[in-house]
Amino acid sequence: MRYFLALVLVSCIGPGQSLKAQYYFYNDKYYENAVVVEWGGSAGIMNALTDLGGKKGIGKKAIKDLNWKNSKPSYSLFAMGMYKNAVGLRLEGTFGSIAAYDSILKDVKASTYGRYERNLSFKSRITDIQLAFEIHPLFFKNYTDDNPPQVSPYAVIGVGYYSFDPQAYLNGQWYSLQPLHTEGQGFPEYPNRKPYKLNQLNIATGLGIKYELNSLFNTRLEIVYRILSTDYLDDASTDYIDPDLFSRYLSPNQAAIALQLYDRRILDGVAVTQRGNPKNKDAFFSIQLKIGMVLGRQKR
């Protein structure tokens, strides 16, 4: 893995730039190879932006509708090859969970235009494997004669492969929603609603700040946002379907469960006709405090 990361970094730099065997690190106390390897882990929170839950009002786009109460623990493990502390190629696995529920809007239900009365909810485990570049602009400068900064802001851009499995709670048990086709995905009567896959690609973008604790360890505070191509992270995207179709295409047991989970509206005089908003794709993000250990630095 160490040599693979180093090789990819070298190829990305290009043939016009040669790699020095080693150069001096800060305060002339340590030197290191041009490419070093870093291993580490992190802990933090994970949250999602979906059709369910949110905050008061009709529902706003992106972060404006985020409810921080739904944040769940998450953690990650990573390995990275870093070229002169400026550009790194990182392989990372992030593990956590997300959840949302319309009942969180109870105190502001008068302003939610039926979102509270829709009464849907979900939870899902998330596993995200990400290959990303970490870019530190302050280190594009040569610090041969000066001490490099201990604090370095950076950007993250990459691609991830993630898995999810939206579930809902009914009579003391959690049920996976994708096999229930709650919005008629895959039914001939709804040809534009295709079954969604539980393993998909995402685009990862983020920002962070790194602090060098010493020659061996550093710490980072980082937020990474995953741009998704699905609106079914929460199993809700469009309209309610004809409930008679469940018994036509599902087993009797699945049809009975689907009938109870596809429509959980609270009937109190508020008309609710839409399960979700297909115009906005779902997304999830993580905020992590990371600890990294650098291999390849030596004391003079």
C-alpha positions as CSV (number, residue, x, y, z in Angstrom):
1,M,0.0,0.0,0.0
2,R,2.9,2.4,0.8
3,Y,4.5,1.9,-2.5
4,F,1.2,2.1,-4.4
5,L,0.4,5.5,-2.9
6,A,3.8,6.8,-3.6
7,L,3.7,5.6,-7.2
8,V,0.4,7.2,-7.8
9,L,1.6,10.5,-6.4
10,V,4.7,10.5,-8.5
11,S,2.7,9.8,-11.6
12,C,0.3,12.7,-10.8
13,I,3.2,15.2,-10.3
14,G,4.4,14.5,-13.8
15,P,7.7,13.9,-15.5
16,G,8.8,17.5,-15.6
17,Q,9.3,17.6,-11.8
18,S,12.0,15.5,-10.2
19,L,11.6,14.1,-6.6
20,K,14.5,14.9,-4.3
21,A,15.6,12.0,-2.1
22,Q,15.1,14.0,1.1
23,Y,14.8,17.5,2.4
24,Y,14.9,19.2,5.8
25,F,11.8,19.5,7.9
26,Y,11.0,22.4,10.2
27,N,13.6,23.9,12.6
28,D,16.3,21.8,10.9
29,K,15.7,19.1,13.4
30,Y,14.1,16.5,11.1
31,Y,14.4,15.5,7.4
32,E,12.1,13.3,5.4
33,N,11.6,11.7,2.0
34,A,9.8,13.7,-0.7
35,V,6.9,11.2,-0.4
36,V,6.0,10.1,3.1
37,V,3.2,7.7,4.3
38,E,0.6,8.6,6.9
39,W,-1.7,6.3,8.7
40,G,-4.5,7.3,11.1
41,G,-8.1,7.3,12.2
42,S,-10.8,9.6,13.2
43,A,-14.0,10.0,15.3
44,G,-16.8,12.4,14.8
45,I,-20.4,12.7,13.7
46,M,-22.4,11.9,10.5
47,N,-25.6,13.6,9.3
48,A,-27.8,13.6,6.2
49,L,-29.8,16.0,4.1
50,T,-32.9,14.1,2.9
51,D,-36.7,14.7,2.4
52,L,-37.5,13.7,5.9
53,G,-37.4,15.7,9.1
54,G,-35.5,19.0,8.8
55,K,-36.6,22.3,10.3
56,K,-39.6,24.6,10.3
57,G,-41.1,25.9,7.1
58,I,-41.8,24.3,3.8
59,G,-38.3,22.8,3.6
60,K,-35.2,24.6,2.3
61,K,-32.3,23.4,0.2
62,A,-29.1,21.9,1.6
63,I,-27.7,23.1,4.9
64,K,-30.6,25.5,5.6
65,D,-32.9,22.5,6.4
66,L,-30.4,20.6,8.5
67,N,-31.4,19.4,11.9
68,W,-28.3,18.8,14.0
69,K,-30.3,16.7,16.5
70,N,-30.1,13.8,14.0
71,S,-26.3,13.7,14.1
72,K,-24.9,10.2,14.8
73,P,-21.4,8.9,15.8
74,S,-19.0,8.0,13.0
75,Y,-15.4,6.9,12.7
76,S,-12.8,6.2,10.0
77,L,-9.5,4.7,9.2
78,F,-7.1,6.0,6.5
79,A,-3.8,5.6,4.7
80,M,-2.2,8.4,2.7
81,G,0.9,9.1,0.6
82,M,1.9,12.8,0.9
83,Y,4.2,14.6,-1.5
84,K,6.2,17.4,0.3
85,N,3.2,18.0,2.7
86,A,1.5,19.7,-0.3
87,V,-0.6,17.0,-2.1
88,G,-1.7,13.7,-0.6
89,L,-3.6,10.8,-2.1
90,R,-5.8,9.3,0.6
91,L,-7.7,6.0,0.9
92,E,-10.2,6.1,3.7
93,G,-13.0,4.0,5.1
94,T,-15.7,5.9,7.0
95,F,-18.4,4.1,9.0
96,G,-21.5,5.6,10.7
97,S,-25.2,5.9,10.6
98,I,-27.9,8.5,9.6
99,A,-31.5,9.0,10.6
100,A,-34.4,11.4,10.2
101,Y,-38.0,11.5,11.3
102,D,-40.9,13.9,10.6
103,S,-42.1,13.8,14.2
104,I,-39.1,16.0,15.1
105,L,-41.2,18.8,13.6
106,K,-44.0,18.5,16.2
107,D,-43.3,21.8,17.9
108,V,-43.3,23.7,14.6
109,K,-45.9,21.6,12.7
110,A,-48.1,24.6,12.0
111,S,-45.4,25.9,9.6
112,T,-44.4,22.6,7.9
113,Y,-47.1,22.4,5.2
114,G,-47.8,18.7,6.0
115,R,-44.3,17.5,6.5
116,Y,-45.0,16.7,10.1
117,E,-48.3,15.0,9.3
118,R,-46.5,12.9,6.6
119,N,-45.0,11.1,9.7
120,L,-42.3,9.1,7.9
121,S,-39.0,8.1,9.4
122,F,-35.8,6.1,8.6
123,K,-32.4,5.1,9.7
124,S,-29.5,3.6,7.8
125,R,-26.0,2.3,8.4
126,I,-23.4,4.0,6.1
127,T,-20.1,2.5,4.9
128,D,-18.1,4.8,2.6
129,I,-14.8,3.9,0.9
130,Q,-13.2,7.0,-0.5
131,L,-10.2,7.8,-2.7
132,A,-9.4,11.5,-2.5
133,F,-6.8,14.2,-2.9
134,E,-5.8,16.3,0.0
135,I,-4.4,19.7,-1.1
136,H,-2.5,22.0,1.2
137,P,-1.9,25.3,-0.6
138,L,0.5,26.8,2.0
139,F,3.0,24.1,1.2
140,F,3.2,24.9,-2.5
141,K,5.9,27.4,-1.2
142,N,9.4,26.0,-0.7
143,Y,10.4,26.3,3.0
144,T,14.0,25.4,2.6
145,D,15.2,28.5,4.5
146,D,12.0,29.1,6.6
147,N,10.1,27.0,9.1
148,P,7.0,25.5,7.5
149,P,3.7,26.4,9.2
150,Q,2.4,24.2,11.9
151,V,-1.2,25.0,10.9
152,S,-2.3,24.2,7.4
153,P,-5.8,24.6,5.9
154,Y,-6.6,22.2,3.1
155,A,-9.2,21.0,0.6
156,V,-10.5,17.5,-0.1
157,I,-11.8,16.2,-3.4
158,G,-12.4,12.7,-4.5
159,V,-14.8,9.8,-5.2
160,G,-16.4,7.4,-2.9
161,Y,-18.2,4.1,-3.0
162,Y,-20.8,3.8,-0.3
163,S,-23.5,1.4,0.9
164,F,-26.8,2.2,2.7
165,D,-30.0,0.4,3.7
166,P,-32.9,2.6,4.7
167,Q,-35.1,1.0,7.4
168,A,-38.2,1.9,9.3
169,Y,-39.6,0.8,12.6
170,L,-42.9,-1.1,13.0
171,N,-44.3,-3.1,15.9
172,G,-41.0,-3.5,17.6
173,Q,-39.0,-4.5,14.5
174,W,-36.9,-2.7,11.9
175,Y,-37.7,-3.4,8.3
176,S,-35.5,-2.7,5.2
177,L,-37.5,-0.5,2.9
178,Q,-35.9,-1.0,-0.5
179,P,-37.3,-4.6,-1.0
180,L,-40.8,-3.2,-0.2
181,H,-40.9,-0.9,-3.3
182,T,-42.8,1.7,-1.2
183,E,-43.0,4.1,-4.1
184,G,-43.7,1.5,-6.8
185,Q,-40.0,1.3,-7.9
186,G,-39.9,-1.4,-10.6
187,F,-43.7,-1.8,-10.9
188,P,-44.9,-1.6,-14.6
189,E,-47.5,1.0,-13.6
190,Y,-44.6,3.4,-12.7
191,P,-42.1,3.0,-15.5
192,N,-40.1,6.1,-14.5
193,R,-39.4,4.8,-11.0
194,K,-36.5,2.4,-11.2
195,P,-35.4,0.2,-8.2
196,Y,-32.5,2.0,-6.5
197,K,-29.2,0.3,-5.7
198,L,-27.9,0.1,-2.1
199,N,-24.3,0.5,-3.3
200,Q,-23.5,3.6,-5.3
201,L,-20.8,6.2,-6.2
202,N,-20.5,9.6,-4.7
203,I,-18.4,12.8,-5.1
204,A,-16.7,13.9,-2.0
205,T,-15.7,17.5,-1.3
206,G,-14.5,19.0,1.9
207,L,-12.4,21.4,3.9
208,G,-10.1,20.9,6.9
209,I,-7.3,22.3,9.0
210,K,-4.2,20.3,10.1
211,Y,-2.0,21.0,13.1
212,E,1.4,19.4,13.4
213,L,1.7,18.1,17.0
214,N,5.3,17.0,16.5
215,S,7.4,15.2,13.9
216,L,5.4,12.0,14.3
217,F,1.8,13.0,14.9
218,N,-0.6,15.5,13.6
219,T,-4.3,16.2,14.1
220,R,-7.0,17.5,11.7
221,L,-10.5,18.9,12.0
222,E,-12.4,18.1,8.7
223,I,-15.8,18.2,7.2
224,V,-16.5,16.1,4.0
225,Y,-19.8,16.4,2.1
226,R,-20.9,13.6,-0.2
227,I,-22.8,14.6,-3.3
228,L,-25.1,11.7,-4.3
229,S,-27.0,10.7,-7.5
230,T,-29.9,9.2,-5.6
231,D,-33.0,10.7,-3.9
232,Y,-33.7,7.4,-2.1
233,L,-31.2,7.6,0.8
234,D,-34.3,7.9,3.0
235,D,-36.6,5.8,0.7
236,A,-38.8,8.9,0.0
237,S,-38.7,10.8,-3.3
238,T,-42.0,11.3,-5.1
239,D,-45.8,10.5,-4.6
240,Y,-47.9,7.9,-2.9
241,I,-48.9,4.9,-5.1
242,D,-51.9,2.7,-5.5
243,P,-51.7,0.4,-2.4
244,D,-53.4,-2.4,-4.3
245,L,-50.2,-3.0,-6.3
246,F,-48.3,-4.3,-3.3
247,S,-50.4,-7.5,-3.2
248,R,-49.9,-7.9,-7.0
249,Y,-46.1,-7.8,-7.0
250,L,-45.0,-8.7,-3.4
251,S,-45.3,-11.7,-1.3
252,P,-48.3,-11.6,1.2
253,N,-46.0,-10.9,4.1
254,Q,-44.1,-8.2,2.3
255,A,-47.3,-6.6,1.0
256,A,-48.7,-6.5,4.5
257,I,-45.6,-4.7,5.8
258,A,-45.4,-2.3,2.8
259,L,-49.0,-1.3,3.3
260,Q,-48.2,-0.1,6.8
261,L,-44.9,1.6,6.0
262,Y,-45.5,3.4,2.7
263,D,-48.2,5.6,4.2
264,R,-48.0,6.7,7.8
265,R,-49.9,10.0,7.5
266,I,-51.5,11.5,10.5
267,L,-55.1,12.5,9.5
268,D,-55.9,15.7,11.3
269,G,-57.3,17.9,8.6
270,V,-54.0,18.6,6.8
271,A,-53.8,17.4,3.3
272,V,-50.6,15.5,2.5
273,T,-50.3,14.3,-1.1
274,Q,-46.5,14.0,-1.6
275,R,-44.0,11.7,0.1
276,G,-40.8,13.5,-1.1
277,N,-39.3,16.1,-3.5
278,P,-37.7,14.5,-6.5
279,K,-36.1,17.8,-7.6
280,N,-33.4,17.6,-4.8
281,K,-31.0,14.7,-4.4
282,D,-30.1,13.5,-1.0
283,A,-26.6,13.9,0.6
284,F,-24.7,13.0,3.7
285,F,-21.6,14.4,5.4
286,S,-19.2,13.7,8.2
287,I,-17.3,16.0,10.6
288,Q,-14.2,14.3,12.0
289,L,-11.3,14.9,14.4
290,K,-8.4,12.9,12.9
291,I,-5.1,11.7,14.3
292,G,-2.4,10.8,11.8
293,M,1.0,9.2,12.3
294,V,3.7,10.0,9.7
295,L,6.3,7.4,8.6
296,G,9.4,8.6,6.9
297,R,10.8,11.4,9.0
298,Q,14.1,11.1,10.8
299,K,16.0,13.2,13.2
300,R,19.2,14.7,12.0
